[in-house]
Amino acid sequence: MTNKPKFPLWVIFLDVVGTLLVAGGLFGLFTEDNSTFAGVVDLKLLAVPLIILGVLLMAPLVIYAVKRVR
């Protein structure tokens, strides 16, 4: 008997990347100072697009899970 993963690896990878983007967006949204990420990117300006992109990247896992349950 082989152990198959319950979710495809590409769905998990997209979810991890989406989670990191949402975390970066929330960090940029709620920090008070003008913090930059590694001195290159101003997260305050990119907070909302990062959150939206992160949620869109996390959506395939939710869709796959709902389809699998049905």
MILUMKOL-852368 format. One record per atom (N, C-alpha, C, O): residue number from 1; z, y, x; atom name. Coordinates in Angstrom, 3 decimals. Atoms other than C-alpha are relative to their C-alpha. Layout:
# MILUMKOL-852368
<pt><num>NUM</num><z>Z</z><y>Y</y><x>X</x><atomo>CA</atomo></pt>
...
This chain:
# MILUMKOL-852368
<pt><num>1</num><z>0.000</z><y>-1.166</y><x>0.834</x><atomo>N</atomo></pt>
<pt><num>1</num><z>0.000</z><y>0.000</y><x>0.000</x><atomo>CA</atomo></pt>
<pt><num>1</num><z>0.000</z><y>1.246</y><x>0.891</x><atomo>C</atomo></pt>
<pt><num>1</num><z>0.783</z><y>1.335</y><x>1.837</x><atomo>O</atomo></pt>
<pt><num>2</num><z>0.077</z><y>-1.222</y><x>-0.795</x><atomo>N</atomo></pt>
<pt><num>2</num><z>-0.943</z><y>3.413</y><x>1.387</x><atomo>CA</atomo></pt>
<pt><num>2</num><z>0.788</z><y>1.104</y><x>-0.681</x><atomo>C</atomo></pt>
<pt><num>2</num><z>0.874</z><y>1.167</y><x>-1.907</x><atomo>O</atomo></pt>
<pt><num>3</num><z>-0.733</z><y>-1.146</y><x>0.525</x><atomo>N</atomo></pt>
<pt><num>3</num><z>1.144</z><y>6.521</y><x>0.993</x><atomo>CA</atomo></pt>
<pt><num>3</num><z>-0.941</z><y>1.194</y><x>-0.086</x><atomo>C</atomo></pt>
<pt><num>3</num><z>-1.254</z><y>1.821</y><x>0.925</x><atomo>O</atomo></pt>
<pt><num>4</num><z>0.860</z><y>-1.146</y><x>0.201</x><atomo>N</atomo></pt>
<pt><num>4</num><z>-1.101</z><y>9.168</y><x>-0.499</x><atomo>CA</atomo></pt>
<pt><num>4</num><z>0.862</z><y>1.224</y><x>-0.281</x><atomo>C</atomo></pt>
<pt><num>4</num><z>1.858</z><y>1.125</y><x>-0.998</x><atomo>O</atomo></pt>
<pt><num>5</num><z>-0.750</z><y>-1.211</y><x>0.348</x><atomo>N</atomo></pt>
<pt><num>5</num><z>0.144</z><y>12.747</y><x>-0.579</x><atomo>CA</atomo></pt>
<pt><num>5</num><z>-0.244</z><y>0.353</y><x>-1.464</x><atomo>C</atomo></pt>
<pt><num>5</num><z>-1.336</z><y>0.136</y><x>-1.991</x><atomo>O</atomo></pt>
<pt><num>6</num><z>0.137</z><y>-0.329</y><x>1.417</x><atomo>N</atomo></pt>
<pt><num>6</num><z>0.772</z><y>13.965</y><x>-4.100</x><atomo>CA</atomo></pt>
<pt><num>6</num><z>-0.916</z><y>1.193</y><x>-0.222</x><atomo>C</atomo></pt>
<pt><num>6</num><z>-1.588</z><y>1.279</y><x>-1.250</x><atomo>O</atomo></pt>
<pt><num>7</num><z>0.872</z><y>-1.161</y><x>0.085</x><atomo>N</atomo></pt>
<pt><num>7</num><z>-1.046</z><y>17.234</y><x>-3.454</x><atomo>CA</atomo></pt>
<pt><num>7</num><z>-0.938</z><y>0.002</y><x>1.213</x><atomo>C</atomo></pt>
<pt><num>7</num><z>-0.536</z><y>-0.412</y><x>2.300</x><atomo>O</atomo></pt>
<pt><num>8</num><z>0.902</z><y>-0.103</y><x>-1.155</x><atomo>N</atomo></pt>
<pt><num>8</num><z>-4.117</z><y>17.795</y><x>-1.261</x><atomo>CA</atomo></pt>
<pt><num>8</num><z>0.538</z><y>1.015</y><x>1.012</x><atomo>C</atomo></pt>
<pt><num>8</num><z>1.213</z><y>1.978</y><x>0.647</x><atomo>O</atomo></pt>
<pt><num>9</num><z>-0.526</z><y>-0.871</y><x>-1.045</x><atomo>N</atomo></pt>
<pt><num>9</num><z>-3.359</z><y>19.452</y><x>2.045</x><atomo>CA</atomo></pt>
<pt><num>9</num><z>-0.530</z><y>1.422</y><x>-0.094</x><atomo>C</atomo></pt>
<pt><num>9</num><z>0.181</z><y>2.361</y><x>0.263</x><atomo>O</atomo></pt>
<pt><num>10</num><z>0.544</z><y>-1.347</y><x>0.093</x><atomo>N</atomo></pt>
<pt><num>10</num><z>-5.658</z><y>22.403</y><x>1.388</x><atomo>CA</atomo></pt>
<pt><num>10</num><z>0.752</z><y>0.822</y><x>-1.041</x><atomo>C</atomo></pt>
<pt><num>10</num><z>0.891</z><y>2.036</y><x>-0.889</x><atomo>O</atomo></pt>
<pt><num>11</num><z>-0.774</z><y>-0.722</y><x>1.021</x><atomo>N</atomo></pt>
<pt><num>11</num><z>-3.645</z><y>23.294</y><x>-1.732</x><atomo>CA</atomo></pt>
<pt><num>11</num><z>1.345</z><y>0.425</y><x>0.577</x><atomo>C</atomo></pt>
<pt><num>11</num><z>1.806</z><y>1.537</y><x>0.319</x><atomo>O</atomo></pt>
<pt><num>12</num><z>-1.290</z><y>-0.332</y><x>-0.617</x><atomo>N</atomo></pt>
<pt><num>12</num><z>-0.389</z><y>23.192</y><x>0.227</x><atomo>CA</atomo></pt>
<pt><num>12</num><z>-0.189</z><y>1.110</y><x>1.030</x><atomo>C</atomo></pt>
<pt><num>12</num><z>0.632</z><y>2.022</y><x>1.119</x><atomo>O</atomo></pt>
<pt><num>13</num><z>0.265</z><y>-1.047</y><x>-0.989</x><atomo>N</atomo></pt>
<pt><num>13</num><z>-1.928</z><y>25.274</y><x>3.027</x><atomo>CA</atomo></pt>
<pt><num>13</num><z>-0.189</z><y>1.355</y><x>-0.671</x><atomo>C</atomo></pt>
<pt><num>13</num><z>0.370</z><y>2.353</y><x>-0.216</x><atomo>O</atomo></pt>
<pt><num>14</num><z>0.197</z><y>-1.259</y><x>0.727</x><atomo>N</atomo></pt>
<pt><num>14</num><z>-3.096</z><y>27.934</y><x>0.549</x><atomo>CA</atomo></pt>
<pt><num>14</num><z>1.315</z><y>0.523</y><x>-0.564</x><atomo>C</atomo></pt>
<pt><num>14</num><z>1.546</z><y>1.732</y><x>-0.575</x><atomo>O</atomo></pt>
<pt><num>15</num><z>-1.288</z><y>-0.415</y><x>0.543</x><atomo>N</atomo></pt>
<pt><num>15</num><z>0.361</z><y>27.981</y><x>-1.020</x><atomo>CA</atomo></pt>
<pt><num>15</num><z>0.892</z><y>0.589</y><x>1.090</x><atomo>C</atomo></pt>
<pt><num>15</num><z>1.577</z><y>1.585</y><x>0.858</x><atomo>O</atomo></pt>
<pt><num>16</num><z>-0.824</z><y>-0.524</y><x>-1.102</x><atomo>N</atomo></pt>
<pt><num>16</num><z>2.073</z><y>28.496</y><x>2.338</x><atomo>CA</atomo></pt>
<pt><num>16</num><z>-0.504</z><y>1.374</y><x>0.441</x><atomo>C</atomo></pt>
<pt><num>16</num><z>0.291</z><y>2.290</y><x>0.652</x><atomo>O</atomo></pt>
<pt><num>17</num><z>0.559</z><y>-1.294</y><x>-0.392</x><atomo>N</atomo></pt>
<pt><num>17</num><z>-0.303</z><y>31.305</y><x>3.310</x><atomo>CA</atomo></pt>
<pt><num>17</num><z>0.286</z><y>1.048</y><x>-1.079</x><atomo>C</atomo></pt>
<pt><num>17</num><z>0.629</z><y>2.188</y><x>-0.763</x><atomo>O</atomo></pt>
<pt><num>18</num><z>-0.299</z><y>-0.925</y><x>1.095</x><atomo>N</atomo></pt>
<pt><num>18</num><z>0.144</z><y>32.897</y><x>-0.122</x><atomo>CA</atomo></pt>
<pt><num>18</num><z>1.459</z><y>0.411</y><x>-0.020</x><atomo>C</atomo></pt>
<pt><num>18</num><z>1.774</z><y>1.572</y><x>-0.285</x><atomo>O</atomo></pt>
<pt><num>19</num><z>-1.423</z><y>-0.315</y><x>-0.050</x><atomo>N</atomo></pt>
<pt><num>19</num><z>3.914</z><y>32.693</y><x>0.183</x><atomo>CA</atomo></pt>
<pt><num>19</num><z>0.299</z><y>0.993</y><x>1.121</x><atomo>C</atomo></pt>
<pt><num>19</num><z>1.083</z><y>1.924</y><x>0.936</x><atomo>O</atomo></pt>
<pt><num>20</num><z>-0.203</z><y>-0.931</y><x>-1.112</x><atomo>N</atomo></pt>
<pt><num>20</num><z>3.800</z><y>34.420</y><x>3.566</x><atomo>CA</atomo></pt>
<pt><num>20</num><z>-0.537</z><y>1.389</y><x>-0.329</x><atomo>C</atomo></pt>
<pt><num>20</num><z>0.077</z><y>2.392</y><x>0.037</x><atomo>O</atomo></pt>
<pt><num>21</num><z>0.549</z><y>-1.298</y><x>0.382</x><atomo>N</atomo></pt>
<pt><num>21</num><z>1.580</z><y>37.175</y><x>2.170</x><atomo>CA</atomo></pt>
<pt><num>21</num><z>0.888</z><y>0.703</y><x>-1.027</x><atomo>C</atomo></pt>
<pt><num>21</num><z>1.105</z><y>1.912</y><x>-0.936</x><atomo>O</atomo></pt>
<pt><num>22</num><z>-0.912</z><y>-0.593</y><x>0.984</x><atomo>N</atomo></pt>
<pt><num>22</num><z>3.890</z><y>37.726</y><x>-0.807</x><atomo>CA</atomo></pt>
<pt><num>22</num><z>1.268</z><y>0.495</y><x>0.682</x><atomo>C</atomo></pt>
<pt><num>22</num><z>1.765</z><y>1.576</y><x>0.366</x><atomo>O</atomo></pt>
<pt><num>23</num><z>-1.207</z><y>-0.412</y><x>-0.722</x><atomo>N</atomo></pt>
<pt><num>23</num><z>6.887</z><y>37.847</y><x>1.531</x><atomo>CA</atomo></pt>
<pt><num>23</num><z>-0.260</z><y>1.268</y><x>0.812</x><atomo>C</atomo></pt>
<pt><num>23</num><z>0.581</z><y>2.167</y><x>0.832</x><atomo>O</atomo></pt>
<pt><num>24</num><z>0.339</z><y>-1.211</y><x>-0.749</x><atomo>N</atomo></pt>
<pt><num>24</num><z>5.149</z><y>40.410</y><x>3.754</x><atomo>CA</atomo></pt>
<pt><num>24</num><z>-0.175</z><y>1.199</y><x>-0.904</x><atomo>C</atomo></pt>
<pt><num>24</num><z>0.248</z><y>2.305</y><x>-0.565</x><atomo>O</atomo></pt>
<pt><num>25</num><z>0.170</z><y>-1.092</y><x>0.955</x><atomo>N</atomo></pt>
<pt><num>25</num><z>4.178</z><y>42.490</y><x>0.734</x><atomo>CA</atomo></pt>
<pt><num>25</num><z>1.326</z><y>0.485</y><x>-0.561</x><atomo>C</atomo></pt>
<pt><num>25</num><z>1.541</z><y>1.689</y><x>-0.702</x><atomo>O</atomo></pt>
<pt><num>26</num><z>-1.313</z><y>-0.397</y><x>0.508</x><atomo>N</atomo></pt>
<pt><num>26</num><z>7.709</z><y>42.438</y><x>-0.656</x><atomo>CA</atomo></pt>
<pt><num>26</num><z>0.826</z><y>0.705</y><x>1.076</x><atomo>C</atomo></pt>
<pt><num>26</num><z>1.569</z><y>1.641</y><x>0.780</x><atomo>O</atomo></pt>
<pt><num>27</num><z>-0.690</z><y>-0.657</y><x>-1.102</x><atomo>N</atomo></pt>
<pt><num>27</num><z>9.093</z><y>43.348</y><x>2.766</x><atomo>CA</atomo></pt>
<pt><num>27</num><z>-0.496</z><y>1.435</y><x>0.151</x><atomo>C</atomo></pt>
<pt><num>27</num><z>0.303</z><y>2.357</y><x>0.315</x><atomo>O</atomo></pt>
<pt><num>28</num><z>0.563</z><y>-1.340</y><x>-0.107</x><atomo>N</atomo></pt>
<pt><num>28</num><z>6.732</z><y>46.309</y><x>2.969</x><atomo>CA</atomo></pt>
<pt><num>28</num><z>0.335</z><y>0.873</y><x>-1.189</x><atomo>C</atomo></pt>
<pt><num>28</num><z>0.454</z><y>2.091</y><x>-1.056</x><atomo>O</atomo></pt>
<pt><num>29</num><z>-0.282</z><y>-0.768</y><x>1.212</x><atomo>N</atomo></pt>
<pt><num>29</num><z>7.503</z><y>47.341</y><x>-0.587</x><atomo>CA</atomo></pt>
<pt><num>29</num><z>1.444</z><y>0.480</y><x>-0.055</x><atomo>C</atomo></pt>
<pt><num>29</num><z>1.713</z><y>1.584</y><x>-0.527</x><atomo>O</atomo></pt>
<pt><num>30</num><z>-1.409</z><y>-0.320</y><x>0.168</x><atomo>N</atomo></pt>
<pt><num>30</num><z>11.286</z><y>47.320</y><x>-0.331</x><atomo>CA</atomo></pt>
<pt><num>30</num><z>0.709</z><y>0.512</y><x>1.240</x><atomo>C</atomo></pt>
<pt><num>30</num><z>1.900</z><y>0.813</y><x>1.167</x><atomo>O</atomo></pt>
<pt><num>31</num><z>-0.655</z><y>-0.580</y><x>-1.163</x><atomo>N</atomo></pt>
<pt><num>31</num><z>11.975</z><y>48.525</y><x>3.203</x><atomo>CA</atomo></pt>
<pt><num>31</num><z>-0.078</z><y>1.511</y><x>-0.082</x><atomo>C</atomo></pt>
<pt><num>31</num><z>-1.070</z><y>2.064</y><x>-0.556</x><atomo>O</atomo></pt>
<pt><num>32</num><z>-0.086</z><y>-1.452</y><x>0.121</x><atomo>N</atomo></pt>
<pt><num>32</num><z>13.023</z><y>52.149</y><x>3.459</x><atomo>CA</atomo></pt>
<pt><num>32</num><z>-0.712</z><y>0.729</y><x>1.136</x><atomo>C</atomo></pt>
<pt><num>32</num><z>-1.306</z><y>1.785</y><x>0.919</x><atomo>O</atomo></pt>
<pt><num>33</num><z>0.622</z><y>-0.693</y><x>-1.125</x><atomo>N</atomo></pt>
<pt><num>33</num><z>11.744</z><y>53.022</y><x>6.911</x><atomo>CA</atomo></pt>
<pt><num>33</num><z>-1.496</z><y>-0.263</y><x>0.039</x><atomo>C</atomo></pt>
<pt><num>33</num><z>-2.003</z><y>-1.124</y><x>-0.679</x><atomo>O</atomo></pt>
<pt><num>34</num><z>1.440</z><y>0.207</y><x>-0.167</x><atomo>N</atomo></pt>
<pt><num>34</num><z>8.121</z><y>53.281</y><x>7.940</x><atomo>CA</atomo></pt>
<pt><num>34</num><z>-0.233</z><y>-1.091</y><x>1.022</x><atomo>C</atomo></pt>
<pt><num>34</num><z>-0.725</z><y>-0.837</y><x>2.121</x><atomo>O</atomo></pt>
<pt><num>35</num><z>0.103</z><y>1.104</y><x>-0.943</x><atomo>N</atomo></pt>
<pt><num>35</num><z>8.140</z><y>49.878</y><x>9.536</x><atomo>CA</atomo></pt>
<pt><num>35</num><z>-1.445</z><y>-0.486</y><x>0.090</x><atomo>C</atomo></pt>
<pt><num>35</num><z>-2.189</z><y>-0.489</y><x>-0.891</x><atomo>O</atomo></pt>
<pt><num>36</num><z>1.323</z><y>0.580</y><x>-0.218</x><atomo>N</atomo></pt>
<pt><num>36</num><z>5.013</z><y>48.409</y><x>11.032</x><atomo>CA</atomo></pt>
<pt><num>36</num><z>0.192</z><y>-1.426</y><x>0.467</x><atomo>C</atomo></pt>
<pt><num>36</num><z>1.196</z><y>-1.757</y><x>1.099</x><atomo>O</atomo></pt>
<pt><num>37</num><z>-0.046</z><y>1.397</y><x>-0.410</x><atomo>N</atomo></pt>
<pt><num>37</num><z>4.297</z><y>44.759</y><x>11.599</x><atomo>CA</atomo></pt>
<pt><num>37</num><z>-0.645</z><y>-0.111</y><x>1.368</x><atomo>C</atomo></pt>
<pt><num>37</num><z>-1.855</z><y>0.066</y><x>1.509</x><atomo>O</atomo></pt>
<pt><num>38</num><z>0.441</z><y>0.127</y><x>-1.395</x><atomo>N</atomo></pt>
<pt><num>38</num><z>4.008</z><y>44.231</y><x>15.353</x><atomo>CA</atomo></pt>
<pt><num>38</num><z>-0.665</z><y>1.279</y><x>0.491</x><atomo>C</atomo></pt>
<pt><num>38</num><z>-1.499</z><y>1.235</y><x>1.396</x><atomo>O</atomo></pt>
<pt><num>39</num><z>0.544</z><y>-1.276</y><x>-0.433</x><atomo>N</atomo></pt>
<pt><num>39</num><z>3.159</z><y>47.922</y><x>15.691</x><atomo>CA</atomo></pt>
<pt><num>39</num><z>-1.462</z><y>0.203</y><x>-0.335</x><atomo>C</atomo></pt>
<pt><num>39</num><z>-2.090</z><y>1.125</y><x>0.186</x><atomo>O</atomo></pt>
<pt><num>40</num><z>1.433</z><y>-0.071</y><x>0.282</x><atomo>N</atomo></pt>
<pt><num>40</num><z>-0.294</z><y>47.355</y><x>14.215</x><atomo>CA</atomo></pt>
<pt><num>40</num><z>-0.272</z><y>0.361</y><x>-1.456</x><atomo>C</atomo></pt>
<pt><num>40</num><z>-1.074</z><y>1.254</y><x>-1.730</x><atomo>O</atomo></pt>
<pt><num>41</num><z>0.306</z><y>-0.146</y><x>1.417</x><atomo>N</atomo></pt>
<pt><num>41</num><z>-0.217</z><y>47.183</y><x>10.412</x><atomo>CA</atomo></pt>
<pt><num>41</num><z>1.169</z><y>0.655</y><x>-0.713</x><atomo>C</atomo></pt>
<pt><num>41</num><z>2.312</z><y>0.226</y><x>-0.561</x><atomo>O</atomo></pt>
<pt><num>42</num><z>-1.028</z><y>-0.637</y><x>0.809</x><atomo>N</atomo></pt>
<pt><num>42</num><z>1.699</z><y>49.509</y><x>8.115</x><atomo>CA</atomo></pt>
<pt><num>42</num><z>0.101</z><y>-0.758</y><x>-1.322</x><atomo>C</atomo></pt>
<pt><num>42</num><z>-0.782</z><y>-0.660</y><x>-2.174</x><atomo>O</atomo></pt>
<pt><num>43</num><z>-0.151</z><y>0.835</y><x>1.201</x><atomo>N</atomo></pt>
<pt><num>43</num><z>3.036</z><y>47.161</y><x>5.434</x><atomo>CA</atomo></pt>
<pt><num>43</num><z>0.275</z><y>0.814</y><x>-1.246</x><atomo>C</atomo></pt>
<pt><num>43</num><z>0.057</z><y>0.322</y><x>-2.353</x><atomo>O</atomo></pt>
<pt><num>44</num><z>-0.277</z><y>-0.829</y><x>1.171</x><atomo>N</atomo></pt>
<pt><num>44</num><z>4.063</z><y>50.046</y><x>3.158</x><atomo>CA</atomo></pt>
<pt><num>44</num><z>-1.299</z><y>0.291</y><x>-0.763</x><atomo>C</atomo></pt>
<pt><num>44</num><z>-1.306</z><y>0.317</y><x>-1.994</x><atomo>O</atomo></pt>
<pt><num>45</num><z>1.284</z><y>-0.288</y><x>0.649</x><atomo>N</atomo></pt>
<pt><num>45</num><z>0.395</z><y>50.841</y><x>2.474</x><atomo>CA</atomo></pt>
<pt><num>45</num><z>-0.650</z><y>-1.242</y><x>-0.594</x><atomo>C</atomo></pt>
<pt><num>45</num><z>-1.379</z><y>-1.148</y><x>-1.581</x><atomo>O</atomo></pt>
<pt><num>46</num><z>0.651</z><y>1.235</y><x>0.433</x><atomo>N</atomo></pt>
<pt><num>46</num><z>-0.651</z><y>47.211</y><x>2.037</x><atomo>CA</atomo></pt>
<pt><num>46</num><z>0.878</z><y>-0.887</y><x>-0.874</x><atomo>C</atomo></pt>
<pt><num>46</num><z>0.521</z><y>-2.039</y><x>-1.119</x><atomo>O</atomo></pt>
<pt><num>47</num><z>-0.962</z><y>0.853</y><x>0.702</x><atomo>N</atomo></pt>
<pt><num>47</num><z>2.314</z><y>45.969</y><x>-0.011</x><atomo>CA</atomo></pt>
<pt><num>47</num><z>-0.586</z><y>-0.602</y><x>-1.277</x><atomo>C</atomo></pt>
<pt><num>47</num><z>-0.542</z><y>-1.819</y><x>-1.457</x><atomo>O</atomo></pt>
<pt><num>48</num><z>0.501</z><y>0.506</y><x>1.285</x><atomo>N</atomo></pt>
<pt><num>48</num><z>0.693</z><y>45.672</y><x>-3.438</x><atomo>CA</atomo></pt>
<pt><num>48</num><z>-1.222</z><y>-0.909</y><x>0.191</x><atomo>C</atomo></pt>
<pt><num>48</num><z>-1.273</z><y>-1.969</y><x>-0.434</x><atomo>O</atomo></pt>
<pt><num>49</num><z>1.105</z><y>0.947</y><x>-0.213</x><atomo>N</atomo></pt>
<pt><num>49</num><z>-2.622</z><y>44.179</y><x>-2.201</x><atomo>CA</atomo></pt>
<pt><num>49</num><z>0.441</z><y>-1.322</y><x>0.618</x><atomo>C</atomo></pt>
<pt><num>49</num><z>-0.110</z><y>-2.371</y><x>0.286</x><atomo>O</atomo></pt>
<pt><num>50</num><z>-0.497</z><y>1.251</y><x>-0.581</x><atomo>N</atomo></pt>
<pt><num>50</num><z>-0.702</z><y>41.643</y><x>-0.113</x><atomo>CA</atomo></pt>
<pt><num>50</num><z>0.645</z><y>-0.885</y><x>-1.061</x><atomo>C</atomo></pt>
<pt><num>50</num><z>0.450</z><y>-2.100</y><x>-1.060</x><atomo>O</atomo></pt>
<pt><num>51</num><z>-0.648</z><y>0.775</y><x>1.066</x><atomo>N</atomo></pt>
<pt><num>51</num><z>1.351</z><y>40.582</y><x>-3.138</x><atomo>CA</atomo></pt>
<pt><num>51</num><z>-1.044</z><y>-0.605</y><x>-0.929</x><atomo>C</atomo></pt>
<pt><num>51</num><z>-0.947</z><y>-1.777</y><x>-1.294</x><atomo>O</atomo></pt>
<pt><num>52</num><z>1.051</z><y>0.495</y><x>0.903</x><atomo>N</atomo></pt>
<pt><num>52</num><z>-1.733</z><y>40.267</y><x>-5.349</x><atomo>CA</atomo></pt>
<pt><num>52</num><z>-0.792</z><y>-1.120</y><x>0.657</x><atomo>C</atomo></pt>
<pt><num>52</num><z>-1.055</z><y>-2.147</y><x>0.030</x><atomo>O</atomo></pt>
<pt><num>53</num><z>0.751</z><y>1.035</y><x>-0.710</x><atomo>N</atomo></pt>
<pt><num>53</num><z>-3.659</z><y>38.302</y><x>-2.722</x><atomo>CA</atomo></pt>
<pt><num>53</num><z>0.835</z><y>-1.260</y><x>0.183</x><atomo>C</atomo></pt>
<pt><num>53</num><z>0.319</z><y>-2.372</y><x>0.065</x><atomo>O</atomo></pt>
<pt><num>54</num><z>-0.882</z><y>1.154</y><x>-0.159</x><atomo>N</atomo></pt>
<pt><num>54</num><z>-0.662</z><y>36.056</y><x>-2.094</x><atomo>CA</atomo></pt>
<pt><num>54</num><z>0.135</z><y>-0.804</y><x>-1.279</x><atomo>C</atomo></pt>
<pt><num>54</num><z>0.110</z><y>-2.034</y><x>-1.253</x><atomo>O</atomo></pt>
<pt><num>55</num><z>-0.119</z><y>0.706</y><x>1.286</x><atomo>N</atomo></pt>
<pt><num>55</num><z>-0.265</z><y>35.244</y><x>-5.778</x><atomo>CA</atomo></pt>
<pt><num>55</num><z>-1.307</z><y>-0.723</y><x>-0.334</x><atomo>C</atomo></pt>
<pt><num>55</num><z>-1.284</z><y>-1.836</y><x>-0.861</x><atomo>O</atomo></pt>
<pt><num>56</num><z>1.280</z><y>0.664</y><x>0.253</x><atomo>N</atomo></pt>
<pt><num>56</num><z>-3.974</z><y>34.477</y><x>-6.063</x><atomo>CA</atomo></pt>
<pt><num>56</num><z>-0.175</z><y>-1.241</y><x>0.876</x><atomo>C</atomo></pt>
<pt><num>56</num><z>-0.762</z><y>-2.230</y><x>0.438</x><atomo>O</atomo></pt>
<pt><num>57</num><z>0.092</z><y>1.171</y><x>-0.864</x><atomo>N</atomo></pt>
<pt><num>57</num><z>-3.738</z><y>32.113</y><x>-3.096</x><atomo>CA</atomo></pt>
<pt><num>57</num><z>0.969</z><y>-1.098</y><x>-0.426</x><atomo>C</atomo></pt>
<pt><num>57</num><z>0.727</z><y>-2.271</y><x>-0.143</x><atomo>O</atomo></pt>
<pt><num>58</num><z>-0.963</z><y>0.994</y><x>0.465</x><atomo>N</atomo></pt>
<pt><num>58</num><z>-0.729</z><y>30.375</y><x>-4.654</x><atomo>CA</atomo></pt>
<pt><num>58</num><z>-0.422</z><y>-0.641</y><x>-1.326</x><atomo>C</atomo></pt>
<pt><num>58</num><z>0.115</z><y>-1.683</y><x>-1.703</x><atomo>O</atomo></pt>
<pt><num>59</num><z>0.420</z><y>0.488</y><x>1.312</x><atomo>N</atomo></pt>
<pt><num>59</num><z>-2.505</z><y>29.841</y><x>-7.987</x><atomo>CA</atomo></pt>
<pt><num>59</num><z>-0.600</z><y>-1.413</y><x>0.015</x><atomo>C</atomo></pt>
<pt><num>59</num><z>-0.325</z><y>-2.167</y><x>-0.918</x><atomo>O</atomo></pt>
<pt><num>60</num><z>0.565</z><y>1.361</y><x>0.048</x><atomo>N</atomo></pt>
<pt><num>60</num><z>-4.469</z><y>26.659</y><x>-7.026</x><atomo>CA</atomo></pt>
<pt><num>60</num><z>1.047</z><y>-1.105</y><x>-0.062</x><atomo>C</atomo></pt>
<pt><num>60</num><z>0.808</z><y>-2.134</y><x>-0.693</x><atomo>O</atomo></pt>
<pt><num>61</num><z>-1.046</z><y>1.017</y><x>0.071</x><atomo>N</atomo></pt>
<pt><num>61</num><z>-1.234</z><y>24.721</y><x>-6.527</x><atomo>CA</atomo></pt>
<pt><num>61</num><z>0.535</z><y>-0.126</y><x>-1.425</x><atomo>C</atomo></pt>
<pt><num>61</num><z>0.764</z><y>-1.232</y><x>-1.914</x><atomo>O</atomo></pt>
<pt><num>62</num><z>-0.497</z><y>0.028</y><x>1.384</x><atomo>N</atomo></pt>
<pt><num>62</num><z>-0.008</z><y>25.693</y><x>-9.991</x><atomo>CA</atomo></pt>
<pt><num>62</num><z>-1.039</z><y>-0.639</y><x>-0.916</x><atomo>C</atomo></pt>
<pt><num>62</num><z>-0.699</z><y>-1.456</y><x>-1.772</x><atomo>O</atomo></pt>
<pt><num>63</num><z>1.068</z><y>0.567</y><x>0.833</x><atomo>N</atomo></pt>
<pt><num>63</num><z>-3.371</z><y>24.856</y><x>-11.560</x><atomo>CA</atomo></pt>
<pt><num>63</num><z>-0.119</z><y>-1.503</y><x>0.232</x><atomo>C</atomo></pt>
<pt><num>63</num><z>-0.259</z><y>-2.268</y><x>-0.722</x><atomo>O</atomo></pt>
<pt><num>64</num><z>0.093</z><y>1.422</y><x>-0.324</x><atomo>N</atomo></pt>
<pt><num>64</num><z>-3.530</z><y>21.506</y><x>-9.746</x><atomo>CA</atomo></pt>
<pt><num>64</num><z>1.183</z><y>-0.771</y><x>-0.589</x><atomo>C</atomo></pt>
<pt><num>64</num><z>1.010</z><y>-1.873</y><x>-1.110</x><atomo>O</atomo></pt>
<pt><num>65</num><z>-1.189</z><y>0.675</y><x>0.530</x><atomo>N</atomo></pt>
<pt><num>65</num><z>0.030</z><y>20.632</y><x>-10.784</x><atomo>CA</atomo></pt>
<pt><num>65</num><z>-0.082</z><y>-0.130</y><x>-1.520</x><atomo>C</atomo></pt>
<pt><num>65</num><z>0.261</z><y>-1.175</y><x>-2.074</x><atomo>O</atomo></pt>
<pt><num>66</num><z>0.105</z><y>0.052</y><x>1.464</x><atomo>N</atomo></pt>
<pt><num>66</num><z>-0.606</z><y>21.501</y><x>-14.439</x><atomo>CA</atomo></pt>
<pt><num>66</num><z>-1.058</z><y>-1.025</y><x>-0.417</x><atomo>C</atomo></pt>
<pt><num>66</num><z>-0.840</z><y>-1.785</y><x>-1.360</x><atomo>O</atomo></pt>
<pt><num>67</num><z>1.037</z><y>0.986</y><x>0.321</x><atomo>N</atomo></pt>
<pt><num>67</num><z>-3.829</z><y>19.464</y><x>-14.491</x><atomo>CA</atomo></pt>
<pt><num>67</num><z>0.477</z><y>-1.419</y><x>0.251</x><atomo>C</atomo></pt>
<pt><num>67</num><z>0.146</z><y>-2.335</y><x>-0.501</x><atomo>O</atomo></pt>
<pt><num>68</num><z>-0.497</z><y>1.343</y><x>-0.320</x><atomo>N</atomo></pt>
<pt><num>68</num><z>-2.077</z><y>16.524</y><x>-12.864</x><atomo>CA</atomo></pt>
<pt><num>68</num><z>1.030</z><y>-0.480</y><x>-1.032</x><atomo>C</atomo></pt>
<pt><num>68</num><z>1.069</z><y>-1.665</y><x>-1.365</x><atomo>O</atomo></pt>
<pt><num>69</num><z>-1.004</z><y>0.367</y><x>0.993</x><atomo>N</atomo></pt>
<pt><num>69</num><z>0.775</z><y>16.582</y><x>-15.387</x><atomo>CA</atomo></pt>
<pt><num>69</num><z>-0.658</z><y>-0.349</y><x>-1.331</x><atomo>C</atomo></pt>
<pt><num>69</num><z>-0.231</z><y>-1.283</y><x>-2.010</x><atomo>O</atomo></pt>
<pt><num>70</num><z>0.680</z><y>0.277</y><x>1.256</x><atomo>N</atomo></pt>
<pt><num>70</num><z>-1.605</z><y>16.705</y><x>-18.350</x><atomo>CA</atomo></pt>
<pt><num>70</num><z>-0.720</z><y>-1.303</y><x>0.111</x><atomo>C</atomo></pt>
<pt><num>70</num><z>-1.367</z><y>-1.734</y><x>-0.843</x><atomo>O</atomo></pt>
